[in-house]
Amino acid sequence: MLVLEQRPVLTEGGAGIRLAPEDFRLLDRLGVGDAVRERSLTIDEFRTMDGTTEEPVGTVALPVRHGDGRAAHATAHRLDVHEPLLEACWELDAVRLCPDSRVVGYAEHGESVVAALADGRSVTGDALVLTGAARSVVRGDARWADDAPPELLAVYHTVIPMELMADHWQDGPATSWVGPGWHLSHYPLPDSRYLSLSVTRRRHTGAELDGARVDLENVLAAFPEIGYAARNVLTTGSHWRAWTLPGRTAGARRRARGRVALVAEGAEPPRPLEASGLQHALADALGLATSWDASEDDTLRRLADYDTRRPDRAPDAARASCGA
């Protein structure tokens, strides 16, 4: 298996991520659950606020342990999840990791598919699996046109030193401020030295954002209706990055066509309050592996099985409320 990574180095930034019981269950199946638990911060409460009126909506107590005594809800740096997965890949002889290899297009030829790379190279294989980061490869492609999402989300993210936050947020729970067409989420990260802060605008109509750096002024301009208290939290952030993600569609989307498959956000966008897409990526990867094992030596049948096999994503009310 050849893994084509568009970035020049195989690493992750310091952005934060929320981990729910289903995430840990999937990580356990991949053999890295305990490694991620050791790096994460257990959280026991989630709070929802009205982002316009500043009134509390509700507080949910989160179970901190599963029946087996392991962490149930937690936060982590993305790097804390990425590194255990990356180390597991390095240990597999069948996996070859290729950084600085951005896929910009593809073409199917008989029993193979050719991926075109940004630097002019091409790679030929039996199948091409596109992750959420490569969703632009099929966007605008007539073969996938009926799956085009009706809207885009704009997600702005930063990490803030905890000493810059007001005292009542320094030991506070995971919190989400919800407004019409937007939401803001923040939570402490492991060692409680930093707060992860993200704010999402639904129905984004501007330029596509791909991890671009943005100024605070641009972030504030995207949320003119935000309430005073939520705005105060927002203005604490400074080093912002922004992404666009596809919005959710009304029905099930095609996840494979011919020798090409989509996983993570490329296959099914996350819920409005769940911008990280971690659970989607893990569930889709395991689902694809199950389909691959189910059909021997027939790539088209394997991908067709994956297309019809809906991901096993257990409902999680706390996660649906909390966001990423």
C-alpha positions as CSV (number, residue, x, y, z in Angstrom):
1,M,0.0,0.0,0.0
2,L,1.3,3.4,-1.0
3,V,0.2,6.4,1.1
4,L,0.5,9.7,-0.8
5,E,0.7,12.7,1.7
6,Q,0.5,16.2,0.2
7,R,2.6,17.8,3.0
8,P,6.4,17.7,2.8
9,V,6.6,16.1,6.3
10,L,4.5,13.5,8.0
11,T,3.4,15.5,11.0
12,E,0.4,17.3,12.5
13,G,-0.1,20.7,14.0
14,G,-1.0,21.6,17.5
15,A,-4.7,21.8,16.9
16,G,-7.0,20.2,19.4
17,I,-9.5,17.3,19.0
18,R,-12.3,15.9,21.1
19,L,-12.4,12.1,21.7
20,A,-15.6,10.3,22.5
21,P,-16.1,6.6,23.4
22,E,-16.7,5.6,19.8
23,D,-13.4,7.2,18.8
24,F,-11.5,5.2,21.4
25,R,-13.4,2.0,20.3
26,L,-12.2,2.6,16.8
27,L,-8.6,3.4,17.9
28,D,-8.6,0.2,20.0
29,R,-9.5,-1.8,16.9
30,L,-6.5,-0.2,15.2
31,G,-4.3,-1.1,18.1
32,V,-3.4,2.4,19.2
33,G,-6.2,3.2,21.7
34,D,-4.1,2.9,24.8
35,A,-1.2,5.0,23.3
36,V,-3.7,7.8,22.6
37,R,-5.3,7.5,26.1
38,E,-1.8,8.1,27.7
39,R,-1.5,11.3,25.8
40,S,-5.0,12.6,26.3
41,L,-6.8,14.7,29.0
42,T,-10.0,13.1,30.4
43,I,-13.0,15.5,30.6
44,D,-16.1,15.0,32.7
45,E,-18.5,17.8,31.6
46,F,-19.8,19.5,28.5
47,R,-21.6,22.9,28.6
48,T,-23.7,24.5,25.9
49,M,-24.3,28.3,25.8
50,D,-26.5,30.5,23.6
51,G,-23.9,32.4,21.6
52,T,-26.3,35.4,21.0
53,T,-28.0,35.9,24.4
54,E,-25.1,34.4,26.4
55,E,-27.6,32.3,28.4
56,P,-26.6,28.8,29.5
57,V,-28.5,26.1,27.5
58,G,-27.5,23.1,29.5
59,T,-24.7,21.1,31.1
60,V,-24.1,17.4,30.5
61,A,-22.0,15.2,32.9
62,L,-19.8,12.9,30.8
63,P,-18.8,9.5,32.0
64,V,-15.0,9.6,32.5
65,R,-14.6,5.8,32.4
66,H,-15.8,2.8,30.4
67,G,-16.8,-0.4,32.2
68,D,-13.2,-1.6,31.7
69,G,-11.9,1.5,33.6
70,R,-10.4,3.2,30.5
71,A,-11.0,6.9,29.5
72,A,-14.4,7.6,27.9
73,H,-14.3,11.3,27.0
74,A,-11.1,13.2,26.5
75,T,-9.2,15.9,24.6
76,A,-5.9,15.7,22.8
77,H,-3.6,17.5,20.4
78,R,-4.0,16.1,16.9
79,L,-0.4,15.1,17.1
80,D,-1.3,12.9,20.1
81,V,-3.6,10.8,17.8
82,H,-1.5,11.2,14.6
83,E,1.8,9.9,16.0
84,P,0.6,6.5,17.4
85,L,-1.1,5.9,14.0
86,L,2.0,6.9,12.1
87,E,4.2,4.7,14.3
88,A,1.9,1.8,13.6
89,C,2.2,2.4,9.9
90,W,6.0,2.5,10.0
91,E,6.0,-0.9,11.6
92,L,4.1,-2.5,8.6
93,D,6.2,-3.7,5.7
94,A,3.2,-3.5,3.4
95,V,2.8,0.3,3.9
96,R,5.0,2.8,2.2
97,L,4.6,6.5,3.2
98,C,5.4,9.1,0.6
99,P,5.3,12.8,1.7
100,D,5.3,15.8,-0.7
101,S,3.0,13.9,-3.0
102,R,-0.2,15.9,-3.6
103,V,-2.8,14.2,-5.8
104,V,-4.4,16.6,-8.3
105,G,-6.3,14.2,-10.6
106,Y,-6.8,10.7,-11.7
107,A,-7.7,8.5,-14.7
108,E,-8.9,4.9,-14.9
109,H,-7.4,2.6,-17.5
110,G,-8.8,-0.9,-17.7
111,E,-7.7,-2.7,-14.6
112,S,-5.7,0.2,-13.1
113,V,-6.0,3.8,-12.0
114,V,-3.4,6.5,-12.4
115,A,-3.0,9.3,-9.8
116,A,-1.6,12.5,-11.2
117,L,0.6,14.4,-8.7
118,A,1.2,18.2,-8.4
119,D,4.9,17.9,-9.4
120,G,4.1,16.1,-12.6
121,R,4.7,12.6,-11.5
122,S,2.1,9.9,-11.7
123,V,1.4,6.7,-9.7
124,T,-0.4,3.6,-11.0
125,G,-2.3,1.2,-8.8
126,D,-5.3,-1.2,-8.5
127,A,-7.3,1.4,-6.6
128,L,-7.2,5.0,-5.4
129,V,-8.6,6.0,-2.0
130,L,-9.0,9.8,-1.5
131,T,-9.2,11.2,2.0
132,G,-11.0,14.4,3.1
133,A,-7.9,16.4,2.3
134,A,-8.0,15.3,-1.3
135,R,-11.8,15.9,-1.8
136,S,-11.0,18.7,-4.3
137,V,-9.9,16.0,-6.8
138,V,-13.5,15.0,-7.3
139,R,-15.1,18.3,-6.7
140,G,-16.4,19.6,-10.0
141,D,-15.9,16.1,-11.6
142,A,-19.0,15.2,-13.6
143,R,-18.7,11.6,-12.5
144,W,-19.4,12.7,-8.9
145,A,-21.6,15.7,-9.6
146,D,-24.7,14.3,-8.1
147,D,-22.9,13.9,-4.8
148,A,-21.9,17.6,-4.6
149,P,-22.7,19.0,-1.2
150,P,-25.2,21.9,-1.0
151,E,-23.0,24.1,1.1
152,L,-19.6,24.5,2.6
153,L,-18.5,25.0,6.2
154,A,-15.7,27.5,7.1
155,V,-13.8,26.3,10.2
156,Y,-11.4,28.7,12.0
157,H,-9.1,27.2,14.6
158,T,-6.4,28.4,17.0
159,V,-4.7,27.2,20.2
160,I,-4.4,29.7,23.1
161,P,-2.0,29.7,26.1
162,M,-4.3,29.1,29.1
163,E,-2.9,32.0,31.1
164,L,-4.5,34.4,28.6
165,M,-8.0,33.0,29.3
166,A,-10.3,34.3,32.0
167,D,-10.0,32.4,35.3
168,H,-13.4,30.7,34.9
169,W,-12.3,29.1,31.6
170,Q,-9.0,27.8,32.8
171,D,-10.5,24.9,34.7
172,G,-13.8,24.9,32.8
173,P,-15.4,22.1,30.9
174,A,-15.6,21.6,27.2
175,T,-18.0,24.3,26.0
176,S,-19.9,25.1,22.8
177,W,-21.5,28.5,22.0
178,V,-24.3,28.1,19.5
179,G,-25.8,30.8,17.2
180,P,-27.8,31.0,14.0
181,G,-25.6,29.5,11.3
182,W,-22.5,29.2,13.5
183,H,-21.0,27.7,16.6
184,L,-17.9,28.2,18.7
185,S,-16.2,25.4,20.7
186,H,-13.4,25.4,23.2
187,Y,-11.8,22.9,25.6
188,P,-8.6,22.4,27.6
189,L,-5.8,20.3,26.0
190,P,-3.5,17.8,27.8
191,D,-1.4,19.3,30.6
192,S,-4.0,22.1,30.7
193,R,-1.5,24.7,29.4
194,Y,-3.5,25.4,26.2
195,L,-7.1,25.9,25.2
196,S,-8.3,24.6,21.8
197,L,-10.7,27.1,20.2
198,S,-12.6,26.6,16.9
199,V,-15.5,28.5,15.4
200,T,-17.5,27.3,12.4
201,R,-19.6,29.2,9.9
202,R,-22.2,27.3,8.0
203,R,-23.2,28.2,4.4
204,H,-19.8,29.6,3.6
205,T,-19.8,31.3,0.2
206,G,-16.3,32.8,0.1
207,A,-13.0,31.4,-1.3
208,E,-12.0,27.8,-0.4
209,L,-9.6,27.7,2.6
210,D,-7.0,25.0,2.9
211,G,-5.3,25.6,6.2
212,A,-4.5,29.2,5.3
213,R,-3.4,31.6,8.0
214,V,-6.0,34.3,8.7
215,D,-6.0,37.4,10.9
216,L,-8.3,37.9,13.8
217,E,-10.0,40.7,11.9
218,N,-11.0,38.2,9.2
219,V,-12.3,35.8,11.8
220,L,-14.4,38.5,13.5
221,A,-15.7,39.7,10.1
222,A,-17.1,36.2,9.4
223,F,-19.2,36.3,12.6
224,P,-20.7,39.8,12.9
225,E,-23.7,38.6,15.0
226,I,-21.7,36.8,17.7
227,G,-22.6,37.8,21.2
228,Y,-20.4,39.8,23.5
229,A,-19.2,37.0,25.8
230,A,-18.5,34.6,23.0
231,R,-16.7,37.4,21.1
232,N,-14.5,38.0,24.1
233,V,-13.4,34.3,23.9
234,L,-12.9,34.6,20.2
235,T,-10.7,37.7,20.5
236,T,-8.3,35.9,22.8
237,G,-7.0,33.9,19.8
238,S,-4.4,35.2,17.5
239,H,-2.6,32.5,15.4
240,W,-5.6,31.4,13.3
241,R,-5.9,28.9,10.5
242,A,-9.0,28.2,8.4
243,W,-10.4,25.3,6.4
244,T,-13.5,24.8,4.3
245,L,-15.3,21.5,4.7
246,P,-18.3,20.1,2.7
247,G,-21.7,20.4,4.4
248,R,-23.9,17.4,5.0
249,T,-26.3,16.1,2.4
250,A,-29.9,14.8,2.9
251,G,-29.2,11.2,2.0
252,A,-26.4,8.7,1.7
253,R,-23.7,9.6,-0.8
254,R,-21.8,7.4,-3.1
255,R,-18.5,6.5,-1.6
256,A,-17.0,4.6,-4.5
257,R,-17.1,4.7,-8.3
258,G,-15.1,2.3,-10.3
259,R,-11.6,2.0,-8.8
260,V,-11.8,5.2,-6.8
261,A,-13.1,5.5,-3.2
262,L,-13.7,8.3,-0.7
263,V,-13.1,8.2,3.0
264,A,-13.5,10.7,5.9
265,E,-15.0,14.1,5.0
266,G,-14.7,13.3,1.3
267,A,-17.2,10.5,1.7
268,E,-19.5,11.9,4.4
269,P,-19.1,15.3,5.9
270,P,-19.2,15.5,9.7
271,R,-22.1,16.8,11.7
272,P,-22.4,20.5,12.0
273,L,-20.9,20.5,15.5
274,E,-18.3,17.9,14.7
275,A,-15.7,19.5,12.4
276,S,-12.7,17.3,13.1
277,G,-14.0,14.2,11.2
278,L,-11.8,11.8,13.2
279,Q,-14.6,9.3,13.8
280,H,-15.5,9.4,10.1
281,A,-11.9,8.7,9.0
282,L,-11.4,5.8,11.5
283,A,-14.8,4.2,10.7
284,D,-14.3,4.5,7.0
285,A,-10.8,3.1,7.1
286,L,-12.0,0.1,9.1
287,G,-15.0,-0.3,6.8
288,L,-12.8,-0.3,3.7
289,A,-10.5,-2.9,5.3
290,T,-13.5,-5.1,6.1
291,S,-14.7,-4.9,2.4
292,W,-11.2,-5.6,1.2
293,D,-11.0,-8.8,3.2
294,A,-14.5,-9.8,2.2
295,S,-13.8,-10.0,-1.6
296,E,-10.7,-11.9,-2.7
297,D,-8.6,-10.5,-5.6
298,D,-11.4,-8.4,-7.1
299,T,-10.8,-4.6,-6.5
300,L,-14.1,-3.5,-8.1
301,R,-16.1,-5.8,-6.0
302,R,-14.2,-4.7,-2.9
303,L,-15.0,-1.0,-3.5
304,A,-18.6,-1.8,-4.5
305,D,-19.0,-3.6,-1.1
306,Y,-17.5,-0.6,0.7
307,D,-19.9,1.7,-1.1
308,T,-22.9,-0.2,0.1
309,R,-21.5,-0.9,3.6
310,R,-22.6,2.1,5.7
311,P,-20.1,3.0,8.5
312,D,-20.7,1.6,11.9
313,R,-21.0,5.0,13.8
314,A,-22.8,4.6,17.1
315,P,-24.9,7.6,18.1
316,D,-23.3,9.7,20.8
317,A,-25.5,12.5,22.2
318,A,-22.7,14.1,24.1
319,R,-20.4,14.2,21.0
320,A,-23.2,15.5,18.8
321,S,-23.7,18.4,21.2
322,C,-20.0,19.1,21.8
323,G,-18.3,19.4,18.5
324,A,-14.6,18.8,17.6
